[in-house]
Amino acid sequence: MDSPVHSSAPGGLVKSVVELDRVVIRLAGDSGDGMQLTGGRFTSETASFGNDLSTLPNFPAEIRAPTGTLPGVSSFQLHFADHDIMTPGDAPDVLVVMNPAALKANLMDLPGGGLLIADSDEFTARNLAKVGYDSNPLEDGSLDKWQLVAVPLTSMTTDALADSGLGKKEAERSKNMFTLGLLSWMYHRPTEGTVRFLERQFRRKPQIAAANIAAFRAGFNYGETTEAFAVSYEVKPAPMAPGKYRHISGNQALAYGIIAAGQRSGLPVFLGAYPITPASDILHELSKHKSFGVRTFQAEDEIAGIGAALGASFGGALGVTTTSGPGVALKAETIGLAVMTELPLLIIDVQRGGPSTGLPTKTEQSDLLQALYGRNGEAPVPVIAPRSPGDCFDATLEAARIALTYRTPVILLSDGYLANGAEPWSIPGASELPDLRTEFATEPNGEDGEFLPYLRDPETLARAWAVPGTAGLQHRIGGLEKADKTGNISYDPENHDFMTRTRQAKVDGIAASIPATEVDDPDGDARVAVIGWGSTYGPIGAACRRIRASGRSIAQVHLRHLNPLPADLGEILARYDRVICPEMNLGQLAMVLRAKYLVDVHSHTQVRGLPFRAAELAAVFQDVIDGTTGTPATADHTDTTILDVPAQTGAAL
């Protein structure tokens, strides 16, 4: 951290500018306070400034919980830095709370000495009573261990909009923009983009646009002139490879990956989907892109959605369906039908907390075994998982490659953390994307001039894909067992055994097209390896950085392909004395690895609806490293201890 730089503000105040290498900010308030919009705008300006960033939106499942109550608290956490980061941060450096409920729900995460900004106008006797406060924490000394700045955000906003023509309640809705202006001043964020956004967002309501812009500027000016904030902070841009960047969420990246797959394959895209949190935004985004040959169908239920998508694949389109855990259960029979008919189909599962309706707005990794085995009969399906919001784009293209090349349904496992989180994304050029063109059958392929729909490519074992209506290529379709080559209905025992093994061999053969597994082991002498999948990549990577910074060695292996597993994985795991597998479930991948490779996997699990904290994982990794010279833990050990260790300021996460 550099020495403070002093600057003069209007009114003669001398303001210091302190340079930081990273900051974690959390905004928290009622679900109607606009915390997601405020966080999203701050994220956009931070991305345009050039910082590396990672976000964690966290909002209630209720459509609108009672105002001022704990179930209604919504928050948005943003971690931005002048270097490469991997997580939204373990704990906030700055916590902004709009009411007592937000304070009570989030204060435990703010380390001692952290900056706490509170809207003092909302700490009324009624609001305090709603969440069980006997006295006002802003006044009773209970917050002395933090840097408390109580600001009357609501009344200052209404004062700034006194001449706007809006009523008091309407004016109060702009306090999130006042807060955004204050934070923009504190961290030297650009302001022009937010002004343009507000003008565009409320172009049909110019009075509302003007009020929000006025509140935003009032907040910025308040930071510049008040004595409450004598210091502002600067986080310089992060060095990045040359390219064109934008910030992107996981669901946006999935949608763009689907569009790109359609363009690179030359196929029309058909999405059959039923709205479900947290996957609905993919449907919303794709519905905007008809010009790219994308058709979206909002079905009456999950079964109709996947049925329409599979029908589109039968008709020669790239069929896609999106859902979350409960929807996958409903789609299981049609996924089995896609396995039997051997047609390409993308099933995107944005996982959430379960079982049943569970925690609709919270993240989890508990659908892995459902994706691998959740169908009747022997119905093997390739499964892949992206590791970050931006990686959702590449993972979607990989899922499409497998589906089109091998004529199979493919399940892509994202989750709520990736879906709603955002990070900078380098926009690839079209020439950098894989060629996904595929060929349809156009003429009979049998020796006797007949069409054999299940005559297979000797390399991929994929069957011919014949578009209905092609002359001479009529064939049966359906869920009854197919006879080899002809596709006729068959109850022959030997044929069923052969076809079952062939479908499995086709999926197993995909491993030959998977690149060699990357092992992050900088020193090459690690005795402990950490293996993960999906969104645990960031927290695991950040924890490994901490271990290496302490002078220890550790290896990281991260899996994109979960079925089939990479061909070299068994040999890689055998190199290490201990293997740790952190998961946001009760050890599903660990169970698969133990069964397949007979490896003594140390399973560390969590199902809190939140991503892992890097400090927590680092403590677990350190314990395992320290114990590698002792007696190994038993193979069925599952460590569910939660170690709440705050992140060190300036630590590379």
PyMOL commands that set and color helices and strands:
alter all, ss='L'
color gray80, all
select helices_A, chain A and resi 35-49+70-72+100-109+120-122+125-130+153-160+168-172+175-186+192-201+206-225+250-265+280-286+290-292+302-314+325-341+368-373+391-406+416-420+430-432+493-513+534-549+569-573+588-597+614-626
alter helices_A, ss='H'
color red, helices_A
select strands_A, chain A and resi 5-8+14-20+22-30+52-58+73-81+94-97+115-119+147-151+231-235+245-249+269-273+294-298+318-323+345-351+383-384+409-415+422-426+519-520+528-533+555-559+561-563+578-583+601-605+638-639
alter strands_A, ss='S'
color yellow, strands_A
deselect
rebuild
show_as cartoon
